[in-house]
Amino acid sequence: MSEAREAHAAASKDADQWRRCFVALAPDTPSRDALAALDVPPGARRVPYAQLHMTVAFIGAMTFAQGEALAQRLASHATPVPPASVTKIECWPGGAQPRLMVAVVAMSDAFTALDWGVRSSMGEVGLSLDARAFRPHVTLARFTRDAHGAPPPPSAAALPPLRFTSLVLYSSTLAKQGAKYEALASVAL
């Protein structure tokens, strides 16, 4: 994590913290391949292959000390997650004014336990908890802010159950081409 800290400090005017942080599950290669093979609507920007993930909890800004403490605690919650079925592909918040195209994943006891463990760990290191409920999904594409009307999303029927290989603490940086994610810490499941 110190390499990530040094790189961030060199590039940041706020050298004492990471911004736009979140904890996510990283899918295995066959799951990424299946998700990346789905068609996205014209005008939507596909999430890059390497950046496909399932956000468990959004953090926002955190100090380096909080990040290091959280990374240590995440290891105790990195238990294997059973393969998860994609229930549908849909546009959020809706097809009339879409912002995201997502693969909605079936909720499970394993996801509930993981969500609880990550949020508990965040509280233990003094981080605010995101008030939004955990909705298991993988973002596939993003629409422009002025997008109106999306074609019906593809079917999820051909997708295999998704498998996840690691629990990752990320920081993201916004860029003109979209967000860039940097793994600050990763724990194998």
C-alpha positions as CSV (number, residue, x, y, z in Angstrom):
1,M,0.0,0.0,0.0
2,S,3.0,2.4,0.5
3,E,3.7,2.5,-3.3
4,A,0.1,3.6,-3.9
5,R,0.4,6.2,-1.1
6,E,3.6,7.6,-2.6
7,A,2.2,7.7,-6.1
8,H,-1.0,9.4,-4.9
9,A,0.9,11.9,-2.7
10,A,3.1,12.9,-5.7
11,A,0.1,13.5,-7.9
12,S,-2.3,15.0,-5.4
13,K,-2.6,18.5,-3.8
14,D,-4.2,16.7,-0.8
15,A,-1.3,14.5,-0.1
16,D,-2.6,13.1,3.2
17,Q,-5.6,11.2,1.8
18,W,-7.1,9.2,-1.0
19,R,-10.3,10.4,-2.6
20,R,-13.2,8.5,-4.1
21,C,-12.5,5.2,-2.5
22,F,-14.6,2.1,-2.4
23,V,-14.5,-1.6,-1.6
24,A,-15.4,-4.1,-4.3
25,L,-15.3,-7.7,-5.4
26,A,-13.2,-8.4,-8.5
27,P,-14.6,-11.0,-10.9
28,D,-12.5,-13.9,-12.3
29,T,-11.4,-13.9,-16.0
30,P,-14.3,-16.0,-17.4
31,S,-16.8,-13.8,-15.6
32,R,-15.1,-10.6,-17.0
33,D,-15.1,-12.2,-20.5
34,A,-18.9,-13.0,-20.3
35,L,-19.7,-9.5,-19.0
36,A,-17.5,-7.8,-21.6
37,A,-19.1,-9.8,-24.4
38,L,-22.5,-8.2,-23.8
39,D,-23.7,-5.6,-26.2
40,V,-24.0,-2.0,-24.9
41,P,-26.3,0.6,-26.4
42,P,-24.9,3.1,-28.9
43,G,-23.8,6.3,-27.1
44,A,-23.0,4.4,-23.9
45,R,-19.4,4.1,-22.8
46,R,-18.4,0.6,-21.9
47,V,-16.6,0.0,-18.5
48,P,-13.1,-1.1,-19.4
49,Y,-12.5,-4.9,-19.0
50,A,-10.0,-4.5,-16.3
51,Q,-12.3,-2.2,-14.3
52,L,-15.3,-4.5,-14.1
53,H,-16.2,-5.0,-10.4
54,M,-19.0,-5.2,-7.9
55,T,-19.0,-2.3,-5.4
56,V,-19.7,-3.5,-1.9
57,A,-19.4,-0.1,-0.2
58,F,-18.5,3.4,-1.3
59,I,-16.2,5.2,1.1
60,G,-15.3,8.6,-0.4
61,A,-12.2,10.3,1.0
62,M,-10.1,8.6,3.7
63,T,-6.7,9.3,5.2
64,F,-3.8,7.0,4.5
65,A,-4.0,5.7,8.1
66,Q,-7.7,4.8,7.7
67,G,-6.9,3.1,4.4
68,E,-4.1,1.0,5.9
69,A,-6.3,0.1,8.9
70,L,-9.2,-0.8,6.7
71,A,-7.0,-2.9,4.4
72,Q,-5.9,-5.0,7.4
73,R,-9.5,-5.5,8.6
74,L,-10.8,-6.5,5.2
75,A,-8.6,-9.6,5.3
76,S,-10.9,-11.0,8.1
77,H,-14.0,-10.6,5.8
78,A,-12.5,-12.0,2.6
79,T,-14.3,-15.4,2.7
80,P,-15.2,-17.2,-0.6
81,V,-18.4,-16.0,-2.2
82,P,-20.4,-18.7,-4.0
83,P,-21.0,-18.2,-7.7
84,A,-23.7,-15.6,-8.2
85,S,-26.4,-15.6,-10.8
86,V,-27.1,-12.5,-12.9
87,T,-30.9,-12.0,-12.7
88,K,-31.2,-9.3,-15.4
89,I,-29.5,-6.6,-17.3
90,E,-31.2,-3.2,-16.8
91,C,-30.6,0.6,-17.1
92,W,-30.5,2.6,-13.9
93,P,-32.3,4.7,-12.8
94,G,-34.6,3.8,-15.7
95,G,-34.8,3.5,-19.5
96,A,-36.2,7.1,-20.0
97,Q,-33.1,8.8,-18.6
98,P,-30.5,6.1,-18.2
99,R,-27.2,6.7,-16.4
100,L,-25.9,3.1,-16.1
101,M,-26.4,-0.3,-17.7
102,V,-25.9,-2.9,-15.0
103,A,-25.8,-6.7,-14.6
104,V,-28.0,-7.2,-11.5
105,V,-26.8,-10.1,-9.4
106,A,-28.9,-12.2,-7.0
107,M,-28.6,-11.3,-3.4
108,S,-27.3,-14.1,-1.1
109,D,-26.4,-14.7,2.5
110,A,-22.7,-14.5,1.5
111,F,-23.2,-11.0,0.1
112,T,-25.2,-9.9,3.1
113,A,-22.4,-11.1,5.5
114,L,-19.7,-9.5,3.3
115,D,-21.6,-6.2,3.3
116,W,-22.0,-6.3,7.0
117,G,-18.4,-7.1,7.6
118,V,-17.1,-4.3,5.3
119,R,-19.4,-1.7,6.8
120,S,-18.4,-2.8,10.3
121,S,-14.7,-2.5,9.4
122,M,-15.3,1.0,8.0
123,G,-17.0,2.1,11.2
124,E,-14.1,0.6,13.3
125,V,-11.6,2.9,11.5
126,G,-13.8,6.0,11.7
127,L,-15.2,6.1,8.2
128,S,-18.7,7.2,7.5
129,L,-21.1,4.6,6.3
130,D,-22.8,5.0,2.9
131,A,-26.6,5.2,3.6
132,R,-27.4,3.4,0.3
133,A,-28.3,-0.2,0.7
134,F,-26.1,-2.8,-1.0
135,R,-27.5,-3.8,-4.4
136,P,-25.3,-6.4,-5.9
137,H,-24.5,-5.4,-9.5
138,V,-21.7,-4.9,-12.0
139,T,-21.8,-1.7,-14.0
140,L,-21.3,-2.5,-17.7
141,A,-21.6,0.9,-19.3
142,R,-22.3,4.6,-18.5
143,F,-24.5,7.0,-20.4
144,T,-23.9,10.6,-21.0
145,R,-25.7,13.0,-18.6
146,D,-28.0,14.1,-21.4
147,A,-29.0,10.6,-22.6
148,H,-32.7,10.0,-23.2
149,G,-34.2,6.6,-23.9
150,A,-32.2,3.5,-23.9
151,P,-33.0,0.4,-26.1
152,P,-34.0,-2.7,-24.2
153,P,-31.0,-4.2,-22.5
154,P,-29.7,-7.6,-23.6
155,S,-30.9,-10.8,-21.9
156,A,-29.0,-12.2,-18.9
157,A,-30.0,-15.7,-19.8
158,A,-26.8,-16.7,-21.5
159,L,-24.5,-15.4,-18.7
160,P,-22.9,-18.0,-16.5
161,P,-22.9,-17.5,-12.7
162,L,-20.3,-14.8,-11.8
163,R,-17.3,-15.8,-9.7
164,F,-15.2,-13.4,-7.6
165,T,-11.5,-13.8,-6.8
166,S,-10.7,-11.0,-4.5
167,L,-11.9,-8.2,-2.2
168,V,-10.3,-5.0,-3.3
169,L,-9.9,-1.5,-1.8
170,Y,-9.9,1.0,-4.7
171,S,-9.3,4.6,-5.2
172,S,-10.7,6.2,-8.4
173,T,-9.7,9.3,-10.3
174,L,-12.0,11.0,-12.7
175,A,-10.7,11.7,-16.1
176,K,-12.3,12.9,-19.4
177,Q,-12.3,9.3,-20.7
178,G,-13.9,8.0,-17.5
179,A,-12.8,7.0,-14.0
180,K,-9.5,5.2,-13.5
181,Y,-9.3,2.7,-10.7
182,E,-6.2,2.0,-8.6
183,A,-6.1,-1.0,-6.3
184,L,-4.8,0.1,-2.9
185,A,-5.1,-3.3,-1.3
186,S,-6.4,-6.7,-2.4
187,V,-7.2,-9.8,-0.5
188,A,-7.8,-13.2,-2.2
189,L,-11.1,-14.9,-1.5
